[in-house]
């Protein structure tokens, strides 16, 4: 098998040939058709998350076919199309797992971070944390749903049911959630890097009621705002944009430091909350909603060997929509 491997933190990925692994009990071997490139992959490669284990194969938006089953696997057959997400496994016994909050598990594993992921031709996954996908449809178009969609959906639900929703950072997750919100009849206000007219036009083409720079004031106070850009300075900006009782949701795994801000912009029962990981229930729910909402993902395809280029394009903000590697 071929794999793009992070051999040391903050270094370019290196193409390596490896033996195809055999699944252990409870696991499946997946032949990968497509793997999305997520900002979390950048945080792994750029050594912005704790305890990066090298060598590691990044990637956690995997679409592929099951080619081998480990002992005891039920619910999947060889040839089935599956999705493999960020949450690779949980302990099942900690208070969070027992309380239906497995996204906060005390001893989790994460695809592409603590276990090898999808920047490869094959991957091993815990069958309990894989999701069945429709056999029809473009694998590249499905891949961003496995994290940009799933984490975005958890962030979206946490934002509440207000009619006016702001989204800061209009990338892979935002372009998916914008479509869902518009389908549900909400008004979406898209905030981009200042002067990024292409991103603003893209947001409006997906139904956003308004699009502007992240330093601009929206035409009406927001009921809630979701921040997907890993920029801590957006937290006070979003607090100023939401109305009394509004909520600001930080949807990323990593963010630069939040600057000090006056208590006045938090007062009147405004809230700042974060989102961590996902649950399998989130995934089943969102994968049912996405086709009903008619979600169409905008993707840019890269051969597996050009993974470093895809990461660089994401890092620099040159992408519209999502990058996807095609093994």
N, C-alpha and C positions, 0 to 999 in steps of 0.2 A: 504494500500500500504506500501511497504518497502522503506526506504531511508537511505542512508549514509549521515549523517548530520555533518557539521562543526559547533559546538556549541560555540567555542571560538577560536580566532586566534591562529595559531601555535600549535593546539592540534590535536590529532588523531580524525578521523571521527568516529561517533557513529551510529550504526544501530538503527533506530527508526521505529515504526509502526505508520502510520498516516492515517486519512481518505482519501479516494480517492477524489481529488478535482473535482468540477464541472466547466466546462469552462464558462467563461463570454462571452458576445457578442464579436464576432470577434476572439474568441480563439478556439483551439482544445485541446482535451485530448488525449494524446498519450500513448499507452502501449508500453514500451520500450523493444526492442529486444537486443540492444547493445548500449554501450556508450563508445567512445574512451576516453583515458586518455591523456590529453594534458599537455604540460609544463605550459601553463597558469593556469591550475588547481593547479599546484604546487605553482605558485605565489600567488594564492588565499589562499590556505591552509597555506602556510608559511608566510602570512601577508606581502607580498612584494608589493602589490598593495594598493592604497589609499582607505580608507572608506569601508573596508570589513564589510558587514552587516551579523552579526550572530544572529540567526542560518541561515545557507544557505546550500543548496544542490549543490555541484559543478557538473561540467560536461556539455560540450557543443558540443559534437560530437554524436548526438543522432540519432539512427535509430529505427523506431517503426511504429506501426499501429495506425491509427486514430480510437478511440473507441467512441468518442462523439464530437458533433459539438455545438459550441455556436451560439447564435442567429446571423443571418446575414452572416455566413460563406459561401462563394461560392468557387468553384474550387476544393474542396475535398469532398469525401464521406467517410462514415464509412468503415473501412477495408483497406483504401488506405495506402500504405507505404510512409512515409515521412522522410525527414531529417530535424533536428533542429540544427542550427548553433549558433555560438557565438553571432552574432548580433540579439538580441531579439526583438527590436523595435526601431523606431526613431520617432522624433517629427513631421517630415514632413513639418515644417514651417520655420525652421531656414535657414539662407543663404546657409549653406552647403547642407541641404536637397533639397532646391529649385534649387541648382546648380549642381545636380547629383553627390554630394559628401557626401552621407548619412553616409559613414564610419566615417566622422568627425562631425556628428550631435552633437549639443550643449546639447541635453537632451535625450541620448540614454538609452536603457536598454540592459543588457548583460546576456545571459543564463549562469547560474552557478556562477554568480558574483553579479548581482543586482536582479536577479530573480532565483528561484529554477531551477536546471538543471537536468541532466540525470543520476546521481548516485542513481538511484531509479527504481522502477518498473513502475512508471507512471510520466508524466510531463505535465504541461500546457504550451502551446505555442501560440503566436500570429500567426494566420493562414497566415497573409501576409508575414511572414518571414520564412515560412517553404517551403521546396522544394520537389516536387514529386521525388520519387526514383523508379527504376525498381523493379517489384515484384519478379523477379528471382534474385539469387545471395545471397551470404553469408552476413548476416547483419554485422557480425564482420569485414569483409573485407571492407564493405562500410563505416563504422563509421569514420576511419581516414580521409576520403575525406572531412568530414564536417568542419574541421579546418586546420589540417596539410596540406590538399590539397588546401583548399580555400585561406587561408592566404599565403601559399606557392605560389599559382598561382599569387596572387597579387604581391608578392615580385618578382617573376620570370618575370612578365610583366614589372615591374618597372626597372628591370636590363637591359632592352633593348634587342637588337637582335644580339649582338656580338656572334662570334663563340666559343670563349673560356670562359667558365663560371666556376668560383670557388664557392664551397659551403663549408662553415665552420660550422661544427656540423652536423654529418651525422646521424640524428635521423628520426623521423616520417615524417616530412615535406620533408627533403632532399631525402629520399628514394623514395618518390613519384615524386618529381620534377626532379630527375635524370632520371627517365624513360621517362618523357615528353621531356626533353632536348635531350636525345639520339635519341628518335623517330623523333625529328625535325632536326637531323643531327648536333647537337652541340657537342663540346668536353667538357666533365665535369671533373673537377679536385676537388677531395673530400679531405677535410682537417678534421682530427679527433684529438681527444686527443692523445698526443704523445704515441706511443707504442701500440695503440689499433689496433692490427693486425686483429682482428675479424671484426671490423667495416670497415677497409680498404679492406679486402677481400670481404665483403658484397657490398661495393660500386663498386668494380671492377666487381662483378657478375651481377650488374645492368647496366653495360656498361660504367662506368667511365673510362676515358682514363688514369687516374693516381689517386693514393690515397696515402696520407702521413700525417705526423703530422702537426698540425696547425702552428708550428714554422718553417716548411720547405718552400723552394722556389719551386714553380711549374716549370715544364720543359719549359714553355713559359709564357710571360706576359699575363695577363688575360684582356679580354674586360670588364668584370664585375665580381663582387663577391657578394654573398648573405651570410649574417651571421645569422644563426639560433640559435647558442649557445648564452646564455645570458651573454657573457663575453666581457666586454668593451675593454680589451686589444687586442682583435682580430681586432678592427677597424684599428689601425695603421699597423698591420700585413697585412691586406687586402689591404690597400692603397699602401703599398710597392709592392704588387703582381700585382696590376692592371697597365695597360699601360696608357700613356697620354690620357686624355679624358675619362678614365674609371670611372665606378660608383661602389660604395660600398653601398649595400642595407642592412639595419638592419631590420630583419624580425620579431623580438620579441616585446612583449608588455612591457617587463622589461629587463634591462641589467645592469650589474655592471658599475661603473663609467669608462668612457673612459679616459685613461691616457693622459697626455700632449704628443704632438708629434711635430716634426719640420714641419714648413710650407712647406718645400721642398717636402715632400711626398704627400701633397695636391695640390701643384702647378701644372701647365700644365693642368688645367681644369678638374682635378679629382673631383668627387663629393661624398659626404656622405649623404644618405637620409634614412628616416625611413618609415616603413609601419604601418598604423593604421587600425585595424579591417578589414572589407570587405564591399562590396556592394552586393545587390542582383544580380546585373548584373554580378559581378565577379563569383558568384555561378553558375548561369545559364550557363555562358561561360565555366567554368572549368568542370562542370558535363557533358557537351557535349564533351569536349576534352578527358577526362580521358578514356572512353571506346575506342575511336578511337586510342589512344596511347597505348592501351593494358596494362594500369596500373594495376599492381598486388600489393596489400599491404601485407606486412609481419606483422602478428599480433601475440601477445601472449594473450591468453584468461585467464581471472580471474573471479571467481564468484563475485557477488556484495559484499558479506561480506568480501572479501579480497581486498577491495579498498585501504586500507592503505598499503598493501604489494605492490600493483601495483605502487602507488605513490613513495614508497621507492625505488623500482627497477628503476623507471624513474630518481629519484633524484640522485642515485648513478651511473647512466650510465650503468646499467647491461642489459638494453633492446637492442635488435636488431629489428628495425622497430617500431611498435606501440603497446601499451598495450590497451586492450579493456575489459570492464566489461560486463558480461553477466547476467542480472537480472534473 
